[in-house]
Amino acid sequence: MSTGEKHLHGDRPAYLSACNRLIRFRPPALTKDTNRMNNDATPVQRVIGFDCHPDTFTAALLRGPTPAAAVTDKMFNKLPMCQLQSWAKKNTTAQDLFVLEASGNSFQVVRSLAAIDRKALVLESCQMGKLKEAHANNDKISAVRIGKAYLAGTAKEVWVPDLKTQERRDWFHAHRKCVKRTTQMNNRLLSYLSDNGVRLPTGLSQSKEDEERVLQIHPWSVRQKQVIGGHFMEWRHAEEQRAHWRSLIAQEVLADPLLLSLTRLCGIRDQVAFALGAIIGDIQRFAEPRKLVKYVGLNPAFDDSGEGEWSGGIGGHGRHDLRSLLIESAQAILRSDHASAKWGKKLLAKKGSVKLAVAAIARKLLVAVWYLMMGRWTPLEEIDIRLARKVSKMITNVGPAGLKHLRKTRTALRQETYGALKAGKVYRLDPAKKFQPKTKATSLAAEYGLVT
C-alpha cells in the first residue's frame, strides 16, 4: 500500500516512526532561551552530564562545543546523594552547567544546586530514552549521553516548577489517584456480586444501609459476607481519602484570587481551576495562547512531507491529565445554553463530528484561561445565578471539617468569596514611593525563591 493510500485510510505514515530511531549527534542548533534559568549568565565553561538516583549520582565533566569534540575531563561514579552540595562546591564552578534527565528527584537536585549558585537544566526523559543503547548501559554511559544530548542542541528542556506549583501538583496527582481508587473499589464489588448472580440497580453507595441491603438480597455464606464487608470497607476508605483531597482543593481555590477567578468561565469549577493552576504554573512562560494550547495538546497533529499529507487528532502529545479535564468541561458546555455551546452546535452541524466540536470548545476555553490568567479581563460587577451555584458547590466540597478548620460559617465564607470575585486586582498608588528599576536575581537561590 502506498503512502498516499495510507493517508486516505487515516493511518499514521510509516515514516513517522523514524523519530524512535537513534540519530547522530548534530552541531548545536540556535534555540530560544525561553526556559533557561539564567539567560544573562556568563558563557558555559563545561557541561556536566548528571545521572541521578535517589541515593547516588554519577557526573561526567565534558569540555567542548559539540558532541564530537567533547572530551571527558573527569568522571565521578556513584557518589552518595548526601554529598551533592559539598562535591559540587569542590569540583565545579559557577560557569559550569549541569544537565540531567527528568526523574523523580530531578527538581529537588536542581533546587539543591541553585542554593549553592550552580546552574542546572532538566531534559525530557522520553527523548533521552530513545538515545539509550539497549545492549550496553550503565551510569557512566548515561551521564556522558545526557551531556552530549544537550550539546547536540536538540534536547528538550523541562520547566522546573516553583515550590508552590510543585505542592499543587502533588495534591492534584494524589486526588486523581483517589478518584481512580474509588472507581476500582466500586467496580470490584459489582464484579464480585455479578460473579455470584446478583445484579443491582444503579445508585449503589458505600453506606452501611446499602451494605445491609446487599447482604439481605442473597443467601450468602459466612465467608462471602466477610468478603463483601471487606469490599465495602475498602470502598469507604477510598471515598474518605477522596473527600479529604476534594476539601483541600476547594479551600485552596477559594483562598487564591487567581484560581477563584477561573471559575468565572463556564465549565470550570474548583477541580478544573486547581488543575489549571497546578499544571500551568507560571503563565508568563507562555508568550501567547497558541503556545499554551500546544503545551496542553489541544492542537491537531499533522505531517506534510513530499507528496504525502496526513492529519490526526489531539491524542498522543501534550498534557493528557489536563486535556482530559478540559474535554469534560467542553462536553458540559455543549450540553448547556451558553454562548460557547451555541457556537459549538453550529460547528457540529457543519462538521458532523461531536468529538471535533468538543475539542474546539476545549481549545476555545483554554484560550480564555490564558487571557484571564494574564489579567486581561473585565471586573465582575454582579454574581449571577450560575456563579452563585458554583460557589455553593465549592463550599459544599470544603465540608464541615474544612469549615471548622477555617473557623468560618458557610454564609461567611460565601460572602467572602463573593467579595473576592468582585474585587479582582487592586492597584494602590503610594505617593511617597520613588521609581526604582527592577533588579534581576543576584543568585540562583534568589531566582528560585530559596532565600529572602
N, C-alpha and C positions, 0 to 999 in steps of 0.2 A: 504494500500500500504506500502510495507517495505521501510526501509531507503535506501537500495541499489537500489530499483526501482525508488525512488525519484531522486537519483543521475543520473540514466540513462536518466531521463527526463529533467535533468538540473535544477530542483527546489532546493531551499535552504533547507538543512536539518532542521527538526523541532527543533533539539536540539540546533541550533544556536541562537534561541530566548531566551535561558537561560541567555544571557548577559543582558537582560532587567529586570531580576528579582532582588529583593532585596537580597543581600548576607550578610552573617555575617561578622563582622569585624575580621580580622586575625591579628596575630602579625606582626609588621613591617618587610617588606622584605628588603633585601640589594639592593638598587637601585644605579644606576650611578649618579654621580653629574654633569652631562653634562650641565644642565640648571640652576644649583643652582647659586644664586647671589654671595655667598661668601663661597667658598669651604673650605677655611682655617680658618673659623671663630671659635670662642670658642663654646663649646657644648651648645646646646639649653637648656635654663632653663625652659621655659614654651612655650607652643603652644597657640596662641591666635586665636581662630576662629572668623573671622571678616565677618559680613554680612553688606555690604554697599549699600546704596541707594543714589540718587542724593542729598538729603537734610539731611539724618540722617544715623547713623550707629549703629550697635549693636555688642558688643565684649564679648566673653566668654573666660576667662583666665583659661586654662586647664593645670594641672600638672600631669605627669605620662608618662611612656614609651609606653603603649599600650592603645587602646580604652577601654578595660575592666577595666584597672587600673587607667584610667584618672579621676581626680577629678576637679570639677569646683571651683576654688578659688574665683573668683569674676565674676559678670555679670553686664554689663553696657548696658542698653536698650535705643535705640532711642535717642542718643545724637546728637546734631547738627554737621553737617559735617564741619562747620567753626571752630569748636573746636578740630579738629583731632590732630593737632600737639601739642597743649598745653596739651590735655588729655594724649597723648602718652608719653610725657616727664614726666608727673606726676605719671602715673600708670604703666609704663613699663620700662624695662631696655634694654640695647643693646644686652643682651643674649637671649631675647625673640624673638620668630619667629611668625610673622603674616602670616596667610593663609586665602585667600579669594577666592571666586568664581569669575570666569571671567564674567564681566558685562560691562556696558557702561563706567563707570568711574574707573574701577579697576586699569588700568595702571596709571592713574593720582594719585590714592591713594598710589600705590607703590612708585611713584616718590616723593610724599609728605613725606612719611615715610623715604625714603632714605635720604632726605635733613636733617633729624634730627638723622641720623645714626641708623635707625631701619630696620631690615631685614624683607622682605615680599615676599611671593610666591603667584602666581596666579594659581588656579587649574581649570581644564577643567570643564565648566558648564554642558556639556552633561552628564558626569559621575556623577556629583553632583546631577543632577535632578533625576537620577534613584534611589537615596537613599532617596528621599523625601517621607514622608508618605502623602497619598492623603487625609486622614481624619483628620489629626492634623498637623498644621504647623503654625509657627509664627517666628518672627525674632530671638527670644531666642533659639528656637529649631534649627533653621537654623545655627546659629553661632556654637552651640555645634556639630552639624552634620558635618560641614565643618572641624572643628578641629579634630574630631575623624576620619574622612576620611583620613586626612593627616597622622595621627598616624598609620593607618592601613597599610601604605606603598604601597598601590595600586593606589593612586590618581595620575593622570597625570598632570604634570606641564605645564604651558603655558609660552612661551618665552615672556619677556617684551621687546618690541622694543624700540630702542633709539628714540629720538625726531625727527631726520631727517627721519627715516623709518616710524614713525607714521604719519608725514605730508605727505609723499608719499602715504601711504595707504589711507589717507583721499582724496587725489587727485584722486587716482585710483577708489575708490568707487563712488566719485562724477561723474567722467566721465562715468562709467558703468551705472549709473542711468540715465544720459542724453541720452546715446545710447538707453536704454530701452524706455525712454520717447519719443524720436523721432520716434521709430518704432510704439509705441502706437498711436501717433497722426496721422501718415500716415495710419495705418490700420483703425482708427476711421473714417477718411474722406472717404476712399474707401468703408467702410461698409455703410456709410450714402448714398453715391452715388448708391451703389448696391441696397439698400432698395427702392430707387426711380427709379429703372430700368435703371440706367446709368452705363455702363461698359466702362472703358477707357483702352487704350493700356498701356503697361508698359513704365516707364520713366517719370511718373508724379513727378514734383518737387513742392517746396513750393514758387516758384517765383510768382510775380504779373502777369506775362504773362500767366502762367498756370491757375491761379485763374480766369482770364478773359475768358480763353478758356472753363473752366468748366461752367461758368455762361452763356455762349452763346450756348452750345450744347443741352440745355433743357429749356423748358418754366417754369422756377422756379417762385414761388410766392415771395412776398417781404420777408416774414418770412423765407422761405427756403434759400434765398440769404444771409440773416443775419446769419443763422446757418452755411452755407458754409464759409462765411467770418470769423466766429469765429474759425472754424476748421483750416483754413489756418493760422490765427493769432497764434494759439497755436502751430502749426507745425513750423512756422518760429521762434518762441521764443525758442522752444526746440532745433532747429538746431543752433541757435545763441549760446546757452549755450554749446552745444556740441563742436562747433568750438572754443569757449573760452578755454575749458579744453584741447582740442586737441593741441592748440597752446602752452599752458603752459607745457604740457607733452613733446612736441617736443623740446622746449627750454631747459628743464631740461636734456633731453638725450644728446643734443648737447653740453651742458656745463659740463657734468660729464664724465670723461675719461673712467670709468669702464662701465657705461651704454652704452656709444658710442661704446666701443669695442665689445659689444654683437651683434651689428648689422653686424659684420663680418660674422656671421653664417647665412647660407641660411635659409630663413623662418622667420627671426627676423628683425623687424624694430622698430620704436620708441615706438609704443604701447606695443608690447610684451616685449621689453627691459625694459621699465619703469615698467611694471607689475612684471617682474622678480626681479628687484631691490627693489620694494615695498614689495612684499610678502616674498622673501627670507631674505632680510635684511643682517645680518652679515653671510657671507658664512662660516666663521670659526666654526660655531656651527654644521656644517655637516662634520664629520671627513672623510667621503668617499662618492662617488657618489650614492651608493645604499641607503644611509640614506636620501639624497635629493629626490631620486626617490620615496621612501616610504612617505616622507612628502607631496609631491605633489599628490600622489595617482596613479602613473603610474605602480605600481606593481599589478599583478592579485591577487584577493582574493582566498583563499583556506581553506579547512578544511579536515584534515585526522585524523579520530578518530576511533579506533576499526577496524571493517571490512568495514566501510563506507569511501568513499573518494569523495570529492566534490571540484570543482574548478569553479570560477566565473570570471567576468570581472573586469574592473578597476573602476567601479562606486561604490558609497556608502562610500568612505573613501578618506581622503586626501583633498587638497585644490581644490575644484571644479572650482573656478574662474580662477586660474592659469592653471589648467589642460585643461580646455576648450579652452583657447588661444593657448596652445601648440598643441592641437589636430588640431586646424585650421591651425597652421603653418605647421604641418606634412602633412595635406591634400594639401597645396600649394606646398610643397616639392615634393610630389608624382606626381604632375602634371608637374613638371619641368624636366630638363635633368641633374640634379645634381647627383653626385655620390651616395648620400643617396637615391635618387629616384630609381636608378638602383638596389641598394640593396633591397629597399622596394618592387620593382616589382618582383624580384626573390623570395622574401618571399611570396608575393601574389600568384605567380604561384605555389608555393609549398604547401601553406596552404589553398588557395582558399577563403580567407576572407579579404575583404578590410578593415574592422574595425580593425582586428588584425594587418595588415600591417601598418596602420596609427598609431595605438598605439605604435607599435615597433619603428617607426621612431620618434615619440614624445619622447619616452624614450631615444633613442639614442641622440636626440637633447639636452635633459636635462642633460645628462652626459657630453656632450661637453660644456654646460653652466657652469657646476661645475668646469671643468678644466680651463676654461677661466677666471672665477671669482677668482680662486685660483692663477692666474698669470702664469699658466703653458701653455704658448702658444708662438709661434714664432713671431717675429716682422713682421709687414706688410711692404713689400718693395714697392709695387705699388698699385694704386687704379684701380681695373678692372671695366668693364662696369656695372656689376650688382651692385657693391658697390656705384659707382657714381650715378646710378639711385636711389638707396636708399637715398643717401644724398640729392639729388634734391627733392625727395618727402617729406623728413622730413623738408626741408627748406620751401616747399610749405605749410606744415601744420603749420609752425610758423606764416605765414600770414603777410600781410602788416602792421597790427597794431603791431605784435610782432617784426618785423624788425625795426619799428620806435622806439619801446621801447628799443631795444638793441642798437640803433644808428649804425646800420650796413646795408650795402647793401647786396643783395643776393650773389653777386660774392665774396665779402669779407668774408661772413660767410661760403661759400663753401670752399674757400682756407684755412680758419682757421680750418674747420672740417677735411679737408684732412691732414693737418699738425698734428692734434691731433691723427688721426688714425695711422699715420706712426710713431709718436713719441713713443707711448706706455709708458712703465715705464722707467723713467730716474733715474739712480743712480749716485749721486755725492759724491765723497770722500773728506772729509775735513782733510788735513794733520795735522792740529792743534788740532783736536778733539781727546780726550782720551776716552778709553773704560770705560763705567760705566754700571754695571749690572742693568737690569730693576727692578724697584721697583713697587710693587703692590699698588693699590689704598689704601690710608690710611683710607678712609671713604666710605660709600655707596654713598654719594653725589658725590664724585670724580669719583667713578666707573660708575655712570650714566651720567657723564659729566655735572653735575649741577653746579660745581664750576670750576674755572680756576686755 
